Amino acid sequence: MKVVAIGGVALSMSAVSKLKRLNKNIDIVVYEKGEVLSYGACGMPYYISDEIKDSARLVARTKSQFKDLGITVHTKHEVVKVHDRVKEIEILNLETNEIIKDTYDKLIIGTGASAVVPPWKNVSLSNIFKLSVYEDSIKIKEEIDKGHIRKVTVIGAGFIGLEMVEAFLTRGLEVTLIQLDEQILSIFDAELTIPIEDHLRSKDVKLLLGEKVIGFDGYNTVSKVLTDKGEYDTDLVLVSIGVKPNTEFLKGSNINLAKNGAVEVNQFMETSVLSVYSGGDCAMIYNLALKENSYLPMGSNANKQGRVIAENISGNRFKFNGVLGTIVIKIIDMEAAMTGVNEKLAIAKNIKHKTVTITGKNHAGYYPNPQPITVKVIYDPSTFVILGAELVGYKDTALRVNVFALAIQKGMTTKELGFLDLAYAPPFAGVWDVIQVAVNQAK
């Protein structure tokens, strides 16, 4: 059997590595558009900040290491067409500009997603960057390392945008953050983001909410960002307003795509075409909280889906249960996390719900340096089953979301979680953990 994987980062390389462990006799070929394989894209902001000194540390396995595993990898090769009826693909060799063809028995589509960059005025000026692939991080860091960058502007206050704000601050740069919405982290309920917005301002971030970028100015290199409310001097711009699935090459095939262009898959990671699998940032994923497919591009999801694909190609019928959209982020000294359904999503999806919000401490109040943690819990008003949770605070906040993720996946009620035997010692938690203080106030 011959398996061809399109894309060489999280989804595909997780799948082919597991596949080789399950069956060493399978013939595996990978086509990757870039030069670097199997890298940790989520670590790129920390390379740019210089907390990670060597970009090679982001790479899990090299091309030669995959070759040693018996996996053939072609870098600088972009798949441009899939002919699923005859199980054939067309590939553009980006070095020779030659079109070649290959065939497969099973096909894995793991092409990821790219940053959305609107056709703003003068968007092609130099020093306007996005952060989608390994090579982007190299270019941004090289530009900062030259020593002439003083002011940077981040457009978009989602996860990548905020991580890059911190990275730029760590490099000693002046940061302006522009967000179209009236809040940062639009995925969160608005009241949870207010402390983070205040924290950003306290760190001298120029935070511009409810402001629309319309273009840029400069001679060859960007020097100003233009918005509907003003213009701002800058030496470098990072655009991080969202991502889009890399699936343009699938147009004309029989592979069904969602409205946003992501590949539709079932819980076995199968597409609408027999013998074609997909996952990761280019595909939809089953959302346990909503009981429907959602678009939740996360590296953790891609790695799990890759293993599921390998099991199913090997003939071990393996169903992926799904995800809850569990997310965490560090914003300078603060942490935020969310899992399941929040109030904003519950209203949008017409889900009956009630909420409770409390602010407690990360450990016993009498133990030195207690830090505040705000917890918001969303639950079913009739059954008290927990639907979702959001947490914002300082030290020890983020990973508490994992308790909620497990509780939601197992269908626990507020009372069940409220009396769960969680660990206690004064340096780590109060006798009633802040999680339990929150759920025990559900009425």
DOLOMAR-54744 format. One record per residue (C-alpha): residue number from 0; x, y negated, z negated. Coordinates in Angstrom, 2 decimals, decimal comma. Example, Ala and Ser with C-alpha at 12.3 -4.5 7.8 and 13.67 -1.06 7.14 Angstrom:
BEGIN
+-----+---------+---------+---------+
|   i |      px |      py |      pz |
+-----+---------+---------+---------+
|   0 |   12,30 |    4,50 |   -7,80 |
|   1 |   13,67 |    1,06 |   -7,14 |
+-----+---------+---------+---------+
//
This chain:
BEGIN
+-----+---------+---------+---------+
|   i |      px |      py |      pz |
+-----+---------+---------+---------+
|   0 |    0,00 |    0,00 |    0,00 |
|   1 |    1,21 |   -3,49 |    0,88 |
|   2 |    0,26 |   -6,43 |   -1,32 |
|   3 |    0,85 |  -10,01 |   -0,18 |
|   4 |    0,71 |  -12,89 |   -2,68 |
|   5 |    0,24 |  -16,49 |   -1,56 |
|   6 |    1,88 |  -18,83 |   -4,06 |
|   7 |    4,79 |  -18,12 |   -6,35 |
|   8 |    4,03 |  -19,65 |   -9,72 |
|   9 |    1,82 |  -18,52 |  -12,64 |
|  10 |   -1,03 |  -16,49 |  -11,14 |
|  11 |    0,80 |  -14,69 |   -8,35 |
|  12 |    4,01 |  -13,94 |  -10,22 |
|  13 |    2,12 |  -12,70 |  -13,27 |
|  14 |    0,13 |  -10,41 |  -10,97 |
|  15 |    3,03 |   -9,01 |   -8,94 |
|  16 |    5,26 |   -8,50 |  -11,99 |
|  17 |    2,55 |   -6,49 |  -13,74 |
|  18 |    1,77 |   -4,66 |  -10,49 |
|  19 |    5,37 |   -3,49 |  -10,15 |
|  20 |    5,33 |   -2,22 |  -13,72 |
|  21 |    2,14 |   -0,27 |  -12,99 |
|  22 |    3,30 |    1,14 |   -9,64 |
|  23 |    6,93 |    0,84 |   -8,54 |
|  24 |    6,10 |    2,18 |   -5,08 |
|  25 |    3,84 |   -0,71 |   -4,05 |
|  26 |    5,29 |   -2,94 |   -1,32 |
|  27 |    4,97 |   -6,56 |   -2,50 |
|  28 |    5,67 |   -9,72 |   -0,50 |
|  29 |    5,32 |  -13,27 |   -1,87 |
|  30 |    5,10 |  -16,49 |    0,17 |
|  31 |    5,82 |  -19,72 |   -1,72 |
|  32 |    5,69 |  -23,22 |   -0,25 |
|  33 |    8,27 |  -24,64 |   -2,65 |
|  34 |   11,82 |  -23,67 |   -3,50 |
|  35 |   11,35 |  -22,61 |   -7,13 |
|  36 |    9,33 |  -19,66 |   -8,44 |
|  37 |    7,63 |  -18,78 |  -11,68 |
|  38 |    8,21 |  -22,05 |  -13,54 |
|  39 |    6,41 |  -23,47 |  -16,55 |
|  40 |    4,63 |  -26,48 |  -15,07 |
|  41 |    3,22 |  -27,42 |  -18,48 |
|  42 |    6,78 |  -28,04 |  -19,67 |
|  43 |    7,59 |  -30,63 |  -17,01 |
|  44 |    6,71 |  -33,72 |  -19,13 |
|  45 |    9,17 |  -32,51 |  -21,77 |
|  46 |   11,90 |  -32,15 |  -19,17 |
|  47 |   11,24 |  -35,70 |  -17,99 |
|  48 |   11,35 |  -36,92 |  -21,61 |
|  49 |   14,78 |  -35,24 |  -21,92 |
|  50 |   13,61 |  -33,03 |  -24,77 |
|  51 |   14,33 |  -30,12 |  -22,41 |
|  52 |   17,81 |  -30,88 |  -21,08 |
|  53 |   18,06 |  -28,36 |  -18,25 |
|  54 |   15,25 |  -27,87 |  -15,72 |
|  55 |   16,38 |  -24,25 |  -15,29 |
|  56 |   14,90 |  -23,55 |  -18,71 |
|  57 |   11,45 |  -24,05 |  -17,17 |
|  58 |   12,03 |  -21,13 |  -14,79 |
|  59 |   10,94 |  -17,73 |  -16,10 |
|  60 |   12,47 |  -15,69 |  -13,25 |
|  61 |   14,53 |  -16,56 |  -10,20 |
|  62 |   14,18 |  -15,30 |   -6,64 |
|  63 |   17,09 |  -12,89 |   -7,13 |
|  64 |   15,55 |  -11,52 |  -10,32 |
|  65 |   12,31 |  -10,77 |   -8,48 |
|  66 |   14,35 |   -9,13 |   -5,73 |
|  67 |   15,92 |   -6,88 |   -8,38 |
|  68 |   12,39 |   -5,83 |   -9,34 |
|  69 |   11,72 |   -4,79 |   -5,76 |
|  70 |    9,59 |   -7,83 |   -4,88 |
|  71 |   10,29 |   -9,63 |   -1,60 |
|  72 |    9,97 |  -13,40 |   -1,93 |
|  73 |   10,00 |  -15,99 |    0,85 |
|  74 |   10,38 |  -19,57 |   -0,43 |
|  75 |    9,82 |  -22,63 |    1,78 |
|  76 |    7,09 |  -20,61 |    3,53 |
|  77 |    3,56 |  -22,04 |    3,59 |
|  78 |    0,59 |  -19,83 |    4,44 |
|  79 |   -1,58 |  -21,89 |    6,80 |
|  80 |   -4,28 |  -19,40 |    7,85 |
|  81 |   -5,97 |  -16,25 |    6,57 |
|  82 |   -7,64 |  -13,92 |    9,09 |
|  83 |   -9,45 |  -11,71 |    6,59 |
|  84 |  -11,29 |   -9,62 |    9,19 |
|  85 |   -8,00 |   -8,17 |   10,44 |
|  86 |   -6,06 |   -8,60 |    7,16 |
|  87 |   -3,52 |  -10,94 |    8,70 |
|  88 |   -2,00 |  -14,25 |    7,61 |
|  89 |   -0,13 |  -16,99 |    9,45 |
|  90 |    2,88 |  -18,54 |    7,73 |
|  91 |    4,79 |  -21,72 |    8,52 |
|  92 |    8,53 |  -21,50 |    7,87 |
|  93 |    9,14 |  -25,01 |    6,51 |
|  94 |   12,84 |  -24,87 |    7,36 |
|  95 |   12,55 |  -23,78 |   11,02 |
|  96 |    8,98 |  -25,00 |   11,71 |
|  97 |    8,27 |  -21,54 |   13,13 |
|  98 |    4,89 |  -19,81 |   12,73 |
|  99 |    5,14 |  -16,14 |   11,78 |
| 100 |    2,49 |  -13,53 |   10,99 |
| 101 |    2,17 |  -10,82 |    8,39 |
| 102 |   -0,39 |   -8,19 |    7,42 |
| 103 |   -1,64 |   -6,91 |    4,09 |
| 104 |   -3,72 |   -4,22 |    2,46 |
| 105 |   -4,48 |   -6,38 |   -0,58 |
| 106 |   -4,16 |  -10,17 |   -0,74 |
| 107 |   -3,62 |  -12,37 |   -3,82 |
| 108 |   -4,38 |  -16,09 |   -3,53 |
| 109 |   -2,59 |  -18,10 |   -6,21 |
| 110 |   -1,85 |  -21,43 |   -4,58 |
| 111 |   -2,64 |  -23,60 |   -7,60 |
| 112 |   -3,78 |  -27,21 |   -7,43 |
| 113 |   -2,36 |  -30,59 |   -6,47 |
| 114 |   -2,73 |  -34,04 |   -7,98 |
| 115 |   -5,42 |  -36,21 |   -6,42 |
| 116 |   -3,95 |  -39,40 |   -4,94 |
| 117 |   -6,57 |  -41,74 |   -3,41 |
| 118 |   -5,78 |  -43,76 |   -0,26 |
| 119 |   -5,05 |  -46,91 |   -2,27 |
| 120 |   -3,48 |  -49,95 |   -0,63 |
| 121 |    0,32 |  -49,47 |   -0,33 |
| 122 |    0,18 |  -46,05 |   -2,00 |
| 123 |    3,17 |  -44,94 |    0,10 |
| 124 |    5,57 |  -47,36 |   -1,64 |
| 125 |    8,50 |  -45,61 |   -3,28 |
| 126 |    8,47 |  -44,91 |   -7,03 |
| 127 |    4,78 |  -43,94 |   -6,95 |
| 128 |    4,78 |  -40,36 |   -8,20 |
| 129 |    2,47 |  -37,49 |   -9,03 |
| 130 |    3,33 |  -34,50 |  -11,22 |
| 131 |    2,11 |  -31,31 |   -9,55 |
| 132 |    5,16 |  -29,17 |   -8,84 |
| 133 |    8,66 |  -28,55 |  -10,16 |
| 134 |   10,24 |  -30,81 |   -7,56 |
| 135 |    8,10 |  -33,76 |   -8,76 |
| 136 |    9,62 |  -33,55 |  -12,24 |
| 137 |   13,14 |  -33,54 |  -10,80 |
| 138 |   12,44 |  -36,68 |   -8,75 |
| 139 |   10,86 |  -38,59 |  -11,64 |
| 140 |   13,66 |  -37,74 |  -14,07 |
| 141 |   16,34 |  -38,63 |  -11,52 |
| 142 |   14,74 |  -42,03 |  -10,97 |
| 143 |   14,60 |  -42,78 |  -14,70 |
| 144 |   18,17 |  -41,53 |  -15,19 |
| 145 |   19,43 |  -44,20 |  -12,75 |
| 146 |   18,83 |  -46,70 |  -15,55 |
| 147 |   16,93 |  -49,41 |  -13,69 |
| 148 |   13,38 |  -48,40 |  -14,71 |
| 149 |   12,00 |  -50,55 |  -17,54 |
| 150 |    8,23 |  -50,70 |  -17,05 |
| 151 |    6,07 |  -47,74 |  -16,06 |
| 152 |    2,35 |  -47,46 |  -15,36 |
| 153 |    0,35 |  -44,28 |  -15,85 |
| 154 |   -2,95 |  -44,12 |  -13,96 |
| 155 |   -5,33 |  -41,67 |  -15,60 |
| 156 |   -5,63 |  -40,79 |  -19,30 |
| 157 |   -6,22 |  -37,06 |  -19,11 |
| 158 |   -3,85 |  -34,39 |  -20,38 |
| 159 |   -0,99 |  -34,94 |  -17,93 |
| 160 |   -1,34 |  -38,70 |  -18,15 |
| 161 |   -1,10 |  -38,75 |  -21,94 |
| 162 |    1,77 |  -36,27 |  -22,03 |
| 163 |    3,62 |  -38,49 |  -19,58 |
| 164 |    2,88 |  -41,59 |  -21,67 |
| 165 |    4,68 |  -39,86 |  -24,53 |
| 166 |    7,52 |  -38,77 |  -22,22 |
| 167 |    8,06 |  -42,33 |  -20,99 |
| 168 |    7,95 |  -43,73 |  -24,54 |
| 169 |   10,53 |  -41,15 |  -25,58 |
| 170 |   12,76 |  -42,49 |  -22,80 |
| 171 |   12,44 |  -45,99 |  -24,27 |
| 172 |   10,23 |  -47,39 |  -21,50 |
| 173 |    7,38 |  -49,92 |  -21,66 |
| 174 |    4,13 |  -48,13 |  -20,81 |
| 175 |    0,84 |  -49,36 |  -19,37 |
| 176 |   -1,99 |  -46,81 |  -19,27 |
| 177 |   -4,93 |  -47,49 |  -16,94 |
| 178 |   -8,14 |  -45,47 |  -17,23 |
| 179 |  -11,28 |  -45,85 |  -15,11 |
| 180 |  -13,53 |  -44,51 |  -17,89 |
| 181 |  -14,21 |  -46,41 |  -21,10 |
| 182 |  -12,37 |  -43,74 |  -23,11 |
| 183 |   -9,24 |  -41,63 |  -22,78 |
| 184 |   -9,56 |  -37,83 |  -22,55 |
| 185 |  -12,96 |  -37,98 |  -20,87 |
| 186 |  -13,54 |  -34,29 |  -21,57 |
| 187 |  -13,85 |  -35,09 |  -25,31 |
| 188 |  -16,76 |  -36,73 |  -27,08 |
| 189 |  -16,01 |  -40,46 |  -27,17 |
| 190 |  -15,85 |  -40,92 |  -30,94 |
| 191 |  -13,07 |  -38,33 |  -31,21 |
| 192 |  -10,81 |  -40,32 |  -28,89 |
| 193 |  -10,98 |  -43,64 |  -30,77 |
| 194 |   -8,25 |  -42,73 |  -33,32 |
| 195 |   -5,97 |  -41,62 |  -30,47 |
| 196 |   -6,58 |  -44,87 |  -28,58 |
| 197 |   -5,69 |  -46,81 |  -31,73 |
| 198 |   -2,56 |  -44,67 |  -32,14 |
| 199 |   -1,46 |  -45,42 |  -28,58 |
| 200 |   -1,88 |  -49,15 |  -29,17 |
| 201 |    0,10 |  -48,89 |  -32,41 |
| 202 |    2,97 |  -47,46 |  -30,34 |
| 203 |    2,85 |  -50,53 |  -28,05 |
| 204 |    1,13 |  -48,77 |  -25,16 |
| 205 |   -0,81 |  -51,31 |  -23,10 |
| 206 |   -4,14 |  -49,48 |  -22,87 |
| 207 |   -6,53 |  -50,67 |  -20,16 |
| 208 |   -9,89 |  -48,90 |  -20,30 |
| 209 |  -12,73 |  -49,33 |  -17,82 |
| 210 |  -10,35 |  -50,65 |  -15,18 |
| 211 |  -10,24 |  -49,54 |  -11,54 |
| 212 |   -6,98 |  -49,34 |   -9,57 |
| 213 |   -7,35 |  -50,77 |   -6,06 |
| 214 |   -3,77 |  -50,73 |   -4,81 |
| 215 |   -0,13 |  -51,66 |   -5,24 |
| 216 |    2,25 |  -54,40 |   -4,21 |
| 217 |    5,96 |  -54,43 |   -3,54 |
| 218 |    8,63 |  -54,47 |   -0,86 |
| 219 |    9,55 |  -50,82 |   -0,12 |
| 220 |    9,37 |  -50,09 |   -3,87 |
| 221 |    6,30 |  -50,61 |   -6,05 |
| 222 |    6,47 |  -53,74 |   -8,22 |
| 223 |    2,82 |  -54,34 |   -9,16 |
| 224 |   -0,32 |  -52,34 |   -9,83 |
| 225 |   -3,49 |  -54,07 |   -8,63 |
| 226 |   -6,84 |  -53,43 |  -10,35 |
| 227 |  -10,31 |  -54,93 |  -10,25 |
| 228 |   -9,39 |  -56,95 |  -13,35 |
| 229 |   -5,80 |  -58,02 |  -12,80 |
| 230 |   -2,31 |  -57,12 |  -11,68 |
| 231 |    0,53 |  -55,65 |  -13,71 |
| 232 |    4,29 |  -55,59 |  -13,19 |
| 233 |    5,79 |  -52,13 |  -12,96 |
| 234 |    8,94 |  -50,32 |  -11,84 |
| 235 |    7,38 |  -46,86 |  -11,55 |
| 236 |    3,87 |  -45,43 |  -11,30 |
| 237 |    2,57 |  -41,98 |  -12,21 |
| 238 |   -0,82 |  -41,03 |  -10,73 |
| 239 |   -2,68 |  -38,46 |  -12,85 |
| 240 |   -6,40 |  -38,89 |  -12,19 |
| 241 |   -7,18 |  -35,22 |  -11,62 |
| 242 |   -6,35 |  -32,22 |   -9,46 |
| 243 |   -7,81 |  -30,44 |   -6,45 |
| 244 |   -7,45 |  -26,74 |   -5,57 |
| 245 |   -4,95 |  -25,94 |   -2,81 |
| 246 |   -7,37 |  -24,05 |   -0,57 |
| 247 |   -7,48 |  -26,05 |    2,67 |
| 248 |   -5,84 |  -23,14 |    4,50 |
| 249 |   -8,85 |  -20,92 |    3,70 |
| 250 |  -11,26 |  -22,91 |    5,84 |
| 251 |  -12,49 |  -20,71 |    8,66 |
| 252 |  -12,11 |  -17,55 |    6,60 |
| 253 |  -14,97 |  -15,62 |    4,96 |
| 254 |  -13,71 |  -16,41 |    1,46 |
| 255 |  -16,37 |  -18,35 |   -0,42 |
| 256 |  -15,36 |  -21,65 |   -2,00 |
| 257 |  -17,10 |  -23,69 |   -4,69 |
| 258 |  -18,17 |  -27,29 |   -4,10 |
| 259 |  -14,82 |  -28,55 |   -5,39 |
| 260 |  -12,94 |  -26,24 |   -3,02 |
| 261 |  -11,94 |  -23,66 |   -5,62 |
| 262 |  -12,15 |  -19,98 |   -4,70 |
| 263 |  -15,24 |  -18,24 |   -6,06 |
| 264 |  -14,37 |  -15,03 |   -7,93 |
| 265 |  -16,15 |  -12,51 |  -10,12 |
| 266 |  -14,89 |  -11,22 |  -13,47 |
| 267 |  -12,67 |   -8,69 |  -11,69 |
| 268 |  -10,98 |  -11,62 |   -9,91 |
| 269 |  -12,41 |  -10,41 |   -6,61 |
| 270 |  -13,39 |  -12,93 |   -3,95 |
| 271 |  -16,30 |  -12,61 |   -1,53 |
| 272 |  -13,97 |  -10,65 |    0,78 |
| 273 |  -13,03 |   -7,06 |   -0,01 |
| 274 |   -9,35 |   -6,58 |   -0,96 |
| 275 |   -8,80 |  -10,32 |   -1,54 |
| 276 |   -8,23 |  -11,55 |   -5,11 |
| 277 |   -7,69 |  -15,00 |   -6,58 |
| 278 |   -7,24 |  -16,89 |   -9,83 |
| 279 |   -5,39 |  -19,70 |  -11,52 |
| 280 |   -5,75 |  -23,37 |  -10,63 |
| 281 |   -7,06 |  -22,67 |   -7,12 |
| 282 |  -10,02 |  -20,61 |   -8,37 |
| 283 |  -13,10 |  -20,75 |  -10,56 |
| 284 |  -13,17 |  -18,86 |  -13,85 |
| 285 |  -15,95 |  -17,35 |  -15,96 |
| 286 |  -16,89 |  -19,70 |  -18,80 |
| 287 |  -18,10 |  -17,72 |  -21,81 |
| 288 |  -19,59 |  -20,80 |  -23,45 |
| 289 |  -21,78 |  -21,63 |  -20,45 |
| 290 |  -22,15 |  -18,09 |  -19,07 |
| 291 |  -21,25 |  -19,32 |  -15,59 |
| 292 |  -18,19 |  -20,05 |  -13,49 |
| 293 |  -16,34 |  -23,29 |  -14,23 |
| 294 |  -13,18 |  -24,96 |  -12,98 |
| 295 |  -10,70 |  -24,86 |  -15,86 |
| 296 |   -7,14 |  -25,12 |  -14,49 |
| 297 |   -4,80 |  -23,95 |  -17,24 |
| 298 |   -1,54 |  -22,02 |  -17,14 |
| 299 |   -2,74 |  -19,67 |  -19,89 |
| 300 |   -5,79 |  -18,74 |  -17,81 |
| 301 |   -3,67 |  -18,10 |  -14,71 |
| 302 |   -1,35 |  -15,71 |  -16,50 |
| 303 |   -4,25 |  -13,67 |  -17,90 |
| 304 |   -6,02 |  -13,56 |  -14,54 |
| 305 |   -2,82 |  -12,39 |  -12,86 |
| 306 |   -2,65 |   -9,35 |  -15,11 |
| 307 |   -6,32 |   -8,59 |  -14,46 |
| 308 |   -5,68 |   -8,69 |  -10,70 |
| 309 |   -2,76 |   -6,27 |  -11,07 |
| 310 |   -4,89 |   -3,81 |  -13,04 |
| 311 |   -7,66 |   -3,91 |  -10,45 |
| 312 |   -5,36 |   -3,54 |   -7,45 |
| 313 |   -3,85 |   -0,52 |   -9,22 |
| 314 |   -7,29 |    1,06 |   -9,48 |
| 315 |   -7,79 |    0,47 |  -13,21 |
| 316 |  -11,19 |   -1,24 |  -13,20 |
| 317 |  -10,55 |   -4,14 |  -15,56 |
| 318 |  -13,07 |   -6,86 |  -16,33 |
| 319 |  -11,90 |  -10,30 |  -17,43 |
| 320 |  -14,17 |  -11,44 |  -20,26 |
| 321 |  -13,70 |  -15,12 |  -19,51 |
| 322 |  -12,58 |  -18,22 |  -21,36 |
| 323 |  -13,98 |  -20,96 |  -23,58 |
| 324 |  -11,97 |  -23,85 |  -22,18 |
| 325 |   -9,76 |  -23,91 |  -25,26 |
| 326 |   -7,33 |  -26,81 |  -24,94 |
| 327 |   -4,76 |  -28,59 |  -27,10 |
| 328 |   -2,65 |  -31,68 |  -26,59 |
| 329 |    0,03 |  -33,57 |  -28,49 |
| 330 |   -0,14 |  -37,36 |  -28,19 |
| 331 |    2,97 |  -38,82 |  -29,86 |
| 332 |    2,28 |  -38,18 |  -33,57 |
| 333 |   -1,29 |  -36,96 |  -33,08 |
| 334 |   -2,89 |  -33,71 |  -31,96 |
| 335 |   -6,25 |  -32,97 |  -30,37 |
| 336 |   -8,02 |  -29,74 |  -29,49 |
| 337 |  -11,33 |  -28,48 |  -28,18 |
| 338 |  -13,04 |  -25,18 |  -27,46 |
| 339 |  -16,46 |  -24,14 |  -26,22 |
| 340 |  -19,22 |  -26,71 |  -25,70 |
| 341 |  -18,98 |  -30,26 |  -27,02 |
| 342 |  -21,90 |  -32,65 |  -27,42 |
| 343 |  -21,30 |  -34,36 |  -24,08 |
| 344 |  -21,42 |  -31,02 |  -22,23 |
| 345 |  -24,37 |  -29,74 |  -24,26 |
| 346 |  -26,42 |  -32,77 |  -23,24 |
| 347 |  -25,38 |  -32,44 |  -19,59 |
| 348 |  -26,31 |  -28,74 |  -19,54 |
| 349 |  -29,52 |  -29,22 |  -21,58 |
| 350 |  -28,29 |  -26,90 |  -24,35 |
| 351 |  -30,16 |  -27,19 |  -27,65 |
| 352 |  -27,67 |  -28,19 |  -30,30 |
| 353 |  -26,87 |  -30,01 |  -33,51 |
| 354 |  -23,55 |  -31,43 |  -34,63 |
| 355 |  -21,65 |  -32,11 |  -37,82 |
| 356 |  -18,52 |  -34,24 |  -38,10 |
| 357 |  -16,23 |  -34,51 |  -41,12 |
| 358 |  -12,76 |  -35,79 |  -41,87 |
| 359 |  -10,63 |  -33,76 |  -44,27 |
| 360 |   -6,97 |  -33,04 |  -44,96 |
| 361 |   -4,48 |  -30,63 |  -43,43 |
| 362 |   -3,54 |  -29,27 |  -46,87 |
| 363 |   -4,39 |  -29,75 |  -50,53 |
| 364 |   -4,84 |  -33,43 |  -51,36 |
| 365 |   -2,46 |  -33,28 |  -54,32 |
| 366 |    0,35 |  -31,75 |  -52,23 |
| 367 |    2,71 |  -34,41 |  -50,77 |
| 368 |    1,83 |  -36,22 |  -47,52 |
| 369 |   -1,68 |  -34,96 |  -46,72 |
| 370 |   -2,76 |  -35,89 |  -43,19 |
| 371 |   -6,32 |  -36,51 |  -41,94 |
| 372 |   -8,06 |  -34,08 |  -39,59 |
| 373 |  -11,44 |  -34,88 |  -38,03 |
| 374 |  -13,54 |  -31,86 |  -37,09 |
| 375 |  -16,72 |  -31,95 |  -35,03 |
| 376 |  -18,74 |  -28,74 |  -34,76 |
| 377 |  -21,53 |  -28,06 |  -32,27 |
| 378 |  -23,99 |  -25,30 |  -33,18 |
| 379 |  -27,36 |  -23,83 |  -32,26 |
| 380 |  -30,03 |  -25,45 |  -34,50 |
| 381 |  -32,14 |  -22,30 |  -34,79 |
| 382 |  -29,53 |  -19,53 |  -35,10 |
| 383 |  -26,59 |  -21,59 |  -36,44 |
| 384 |  -24,32 |  -19,80 |  -33,96 |
| 385 |  -21,26 |  -21,95 |  -33,31 |
| 386 |  -21,15 |  -23,32 |  -29,75 |
| 387 |  -18,05 |  -25,49 |  -29,80 |
| 388 |  -15,60 |  -27,56 |  -31,80 |
| 389 |  -13,34 |  -30,58 |  -31,42 |
| 390 |  -10,44 |  -31,52 |  -33,69 |
| 391 |   -8,33 |  -34,68 |  -33,83 |
| 392 |   -5,63 |  -35,52 |  -36,34 |
| 393 |   -1,98 |  -35,37 |  -37,16 |
| 394 |    0,13 |  -32,48 |  -38,44 |
| 395 |   -1,45 |  -28,99 |  -38,41 |
| 396 |   -4,53 |  -30,01 |  -36,41 |
| 397 |   -4,26 |  -28,38 |  -32,99 |
| 398 |   -3,86 |  -24,68 |  -33,75 |
| 399 |   -6,86 |  -24,67 |  -36,07 |
| 400 |   -8,92 |  -24,63 |  -32,87 |
| 401 |   -7,97 |  -20,96 |  -32,43 |
| 402 |  -10,13 |  -20,03 |  -35,42 |
| 403 |  -13,10 |  -21,68 |  -33,70 |
| 404 |  -12,28 |  -19,99 |  -30,38 |
| 405 |  -12,40 |  -16,56 |  -32,00 |
| 406 |  -15,56 |  -17,42 |  -33,93 |
| 407 |  -17,34 |  -18,61 |  -30,78 |
| 408 |  -16,26 |  -15,62 |  -28,71 |
| 409 |  -17,54 |  -13,27 |  -31,42 |
| 410 |  -20,84 |  -15,15 |  -31,83 |
| 411 |  -20,26 |  -16,14 |  -35,45 |
| 412 |  -22,61 |  -18,44 |  -37,34 |
| 413 |  -21,58 |  -21,47 |  -39,35 |
| 414 |  -22,22 |  -19,55 |  -42,57 |
| 415 |  -20,11 |  -16,58 |  -41,46 |
| 416 |  -17,18 |  -18,82 |  -40,61 |
| 417 |  -17,76 |  -20,90 |  -43,72 |
| 418 |  -17,13 |  -17,87 |  -45,92 |
| 419 |  -14,43 |  -16,20 |  -43,82 |
| 420 |  -11,34 |  -15,26 |  -45,82 |
| 421 |   -8,93 |  -17,85 |  -44,44 |
| 422 |   -5,42 |  -18,19 |  -45,85 |
| 423 |   -4,92 |  -20,65 |  -48,70 |
| 424 |   -1,92 |  -22,19 |  -50,42 |
| 425 |   -1,54 |  -25,90 |  -51,24 |
| 426 |    1,17 |  -26,60 |  -48,60 |
| 427 |   -1,05 |  -25,15 |  -45,84 |
| 428 |   -4,72 |  -25,84 |  -46,62 |
| 429 |   -7,22 |  -26,86 |  -49,21 |
| 430 |   -9,02 |  -24,18 |  -51,19 |
| 431 |  -11,77 |  -24,82 |  -48,64 |
| 432 |  -10,04 |  -25,33 |  -45,32 |
| 433 |  -11,16 |  -28,37 |  -43,32 |
| 434 |  -12,72 |  -25,93 |  -40,82 |
| 435 |  -14,93 |  -24,47 |  -43,54 |
| 436 |  -15,78 |  -27,85 |  -45,01 |
| 437 |  -17,15 |  -28,78 |  -41,59 |
| 438 |  -19,19 |  -25,66 |  -40,83 |
| 439 |  -20,59 |  -25,48 |  -44,36 |
| 440 |  -22,24 |  -28,87 |  -43,79 |
| 441 |  -24,32 |  -27,52 |  -40,91 |
| 442 |  -28,01 |  -27,84 |  -41,76 |
+-----+---------+---------+---------+
//
